[in-house]
């Protein structure tokens, strides 16, 4: 099976921070894969911009090395590599000064029929200055701007950043990217809910017992320690990725897949989240910080060692019991969990259904376990529906709990595109469905800010946990107090 080629209009993509880590690891490989699949028009151009002084050829060499580092050698054997590299040019420019910007304006302006796209793969404090210079040099007209998280560190800074960007670019041309929304399995959640008669009638508090959302990483903060200590797990993961996943699970069916129809429904979920503040914070949240332990078969340092400090109040783990206060979800807890240096790398959504009201089977058949739907985002993307069936063989009925298992890799026999591949071309197509709207970002901060304030007010350090485990024991107590348990690895 091959992927369908959906053409896009000619475009000029300018990547600010083009020599940085995001560009090297994600953007350049994603653009090459789309070119390899024939989805980038021959006329399209890609301009790299950063403070480093490079020639066009030196930047192409940087990009070629990025391809060698992050793409299998078998995909780099044909003439497509040179075709892709030939698209690349480079301009040296700084967000805080004018030199280089006139040259950039000339290059972008040399293709007036192209769609101009500006990808800000830079530190967030540069988003505003870059947008201001795009406006100053006449580059913002008809242009679309892509900004990465974090969008602010709290509601106040998010409002200021949105205002600064909004002075140059209207909302319909601002694309706030969350790469989790570009993952194949995340979009399949919408397909499961809204393209099948099986699930939507059951998607409510009459049939669903609880929902778990886990985004676990086996790695520590490593070279990101300096940034991470100013953010923490709540800002880095919960406020954006995890709340977006919660919205897709909990939202009402939109009237269409039009971008604003979908984002209107997500916004309603964010506004319906039960507030968490100093009155209930201790009962429904847990934060932790990893200590030295073992991971991937070897000893690993603790967070403080990686940070190079003897103290820090920054959380590397968060567990939250959230509730959506509306008719569909009243009484259904959403257990959210994320952390660094956990037992394995896994991102998944578990929808736990209520047990059958009465079992007709005797004790010899074994326990009747509840059905659950497991949506695996990474690794090994796929969907499992756990059901009770009869264990084969004579001698009466013995029940067993087994999954209907659909692995995307096995079912479709195609490479699973990286989220950035889809999202970059969605910007060119003008499709904002998978991007966060301004009011979504601000609503998420309105829910998160009181939690952060309650943690600061409590003045309690994060609970320690050993690297290579599933977090502090208090996170287990958080869910087991309700008679439930965390489910790992699709179990």
DODREN-302711 format. One record per residue (C-alpha): x, y, z. Coordinates in steps of 0.05 Angstrom, whole numbers, plus 5000, padded with zeros to 4 digits. Last residue first. Example, Ala and Ser with C-alpha at 12.3 -4.5 7.8 and 13.67 -1.06 7.14 Angstrom:
% residues 2
527349795143;524649105156;
This chain:
% residues 491
495849195587;497449705534;504449825559;502450045629;495750095664;495250515726;490450225778;483350335800;479550295867;479051055875;484551075927;488450665877;488951265830;492551755875;495851195915;499851005854;501851725844;503951755917;508851185904;513051675863;514351525790;513750915745;520850665759;527350725718;529951325757;528151265830;522751725856;523052335900;516852735918;517253455894;518953945951;513354235992;512654995993;505054935994;504355625963;508755445904;504654815891;498155205897;500755735847;502655195797;495654885803;492355575798;496255705733;494355055699;486855175688;487555895662;493655665623;489455165584;484255705570;489756165542;492355645495;485355475471;483556215462;489556305415;487855715371;491955085373;493854735309;491154075281;485054385247;488954975220;488854775146;491955325103;494854815054;501855085066;500655015141;497954315131;504554175095;508554315157;503653925201;503853275162;511353205158;512053465229;508052875256;512952375229;510151935174;508951195192;512650805139;507850345102;505649625112;498549845129;496349335181;503149125208;505949815218;499350095242;498749545295;491549335304;490448875364;483848585384;486148465455;485147875502;482047765571;480647035584;474546655607;474245915622;467745575600;467044835610;471544235598;473644295526;478544785495;479345505473;479246045527;472546385520;472747135506;473047775546;475148385506;480948885503;480749355443;487749535421;489750105375;496450245342;503050615342;508950185360;512350725403;508651175412;501451405406;498150775431;490550805436;487950295486;480550145489;478249785551;473249245567;472349065641;474748415669;470247815683;473747395735;474846645724;470446115693;470745695756;467346265794;460846165756;459046575695;452546995689;456147625711;451848225727;452448965711;458248855662;464149275684;464850005663;469350185605;476550405613;479150865558;486750825559;490651355521;497951225505;504951505504;510651035521;518051075536;519650595592;520650545667;520551295678;526551755672;522252365656;514852425673;507652465652;500952245681;493752455672;487952085704;481352315675;475852175726;468652035702;463452315750;460352805701;463152655632;457352745583;453353225625;459053715638;464353815691;470553505661;474753215717;482253165727;486252705772;493352935761;500152595760;506452995747;513752795742;520053205730;517953735780;522354335792;523654515865;531154495856;537154345901;544354115899;545654365829;549054105766;542454005729;544253305710;546353155782;539953475808;535753055761;538852395784;544352035748;543651405706;546350695719;545650215661;540949695632;536550175593;535250575657;537950495728;537550965787;539451665809;533752085835;527652315796;523252905817;515852845834;509153195831;502552915854;495753225843;488553065863;488253075939;493953575952;491154075901;484154085930;483654755967;490255045941;487555025870;484654545819;478754785778;474154265746;475454265671;469354535633;473055115601;478254645572;472654195545;468954775512;475554985479;476254305447;469254375417;470755055387;477354775361;473854245320;468754725289;474355245280;478554775237;472854505195;472253765210;464753835213;459153955263;463953755318;462453145360;463053345433;470053375463;472652885515;477852455480;480353015434;480553505492;484453025537;489652945482;490353705478;490953735553;496653235550;500653585497;499854315519;499154475593;501153775613;507753695577;512954245587;508954695634;506954145682;513353745672;517954305694;519154975661;525055385686;528854755706;527354465638;531055015601;537654905638;536754145640;535654085565;542453745554;540253145596;532953215618;532352475632;530551935582;525451375594;519651835576;512451725596;506252065567;500351735600;492951895591;488151475632;480551515624;475251275673;468850865681;465950955611;458950675599;453851155629;459151695635;459651785560;462551505496;458050895490;453751165433;460251425401;463850755400;460550255353;457450715301;464350835273;466951445234;466451955291;469751625350;474851165317;476451695264;477552225317;482251755355;485551605289;487952325289;491752185353;494351535324;497451865263;501252375304;500153095281;496553295345;502653095385;506753585345;503454175378;504154755330;501255445340;499555655269;498056395261;495056605194;487756585214;489556955278;491957575241;499457665237;503358285258;499758535320;497657825335;504757605348;505558115404;498557985431;499557245432;506157345468;503157815520;497257355533;501956755540;506257155589;500357305633;497356605629;503756265649;510456055619;508656305550;507355935487;512255365501;511355125448;512855245375;510655805330;508755765256;507556405217;503556465153;505157015103;499957395061;503458055080;508357885136;514757985096;514358745089;520958875123;517859175186;512658625191;517658065188;521758475236;516058495287;514757755278;522057595293;521958055355;515657715382;517956995371;524857115399;522957005472;520356325451;527256045434;527555885360;524355425309;520055995284;517355715218;515556265169;511156065109;510556485046;505656194994;509156284927;506656744870;511257304891;517556874884;523157384885;519957704946;522357144992;529457244968;529157994969;526058005039;531557545064;536858015035;533458605069;533358215134;540758065134;542858645180;536758915218;538058725291;534658335347;532157725309;538957625278;540357465205;544857035163;541156785102;541356085073;538955705012;535955015005;532154754945;538454434917;538854004979;532353664960;534353514888;541053274914;537752774960;532452574909;538052314862;537851644898;541551294954;538951675015;532951235032;537150615044;541651015091;535951075141;534351795159;536552165222;544052245222;545152215147;539452715135;542353195187;549153135154;546053335087;542653925122;549254185150;552554095081;546854475049;548055025100;555455045080;553455075007;548755665018;554256025057;554256035132;555056575185;551156335245;545756805269;540156385238;535856335175;534755745129;530855855065;526855295033;524155374962;518355044926;518355064849;518754304841;512554214885;513353844951;508953234959;512952754915;514152234969;521652394972;519953134979;515452975038;521052545068;526053105057;521653615092;520853165152;528453025156;529853785154;524553945205;525753415257;532753285283;536753845250;531254375251;529454215323;536754215345;538654885316;541855085249;535255325219;533455755279;528656125234;526055675179;523456035117;518755615074;517355885004;511255554974;508555264909;501454994920;500554314951;499353634920;496153054957;499952424942;496351814969;500751365012;502750694983;500050005000;
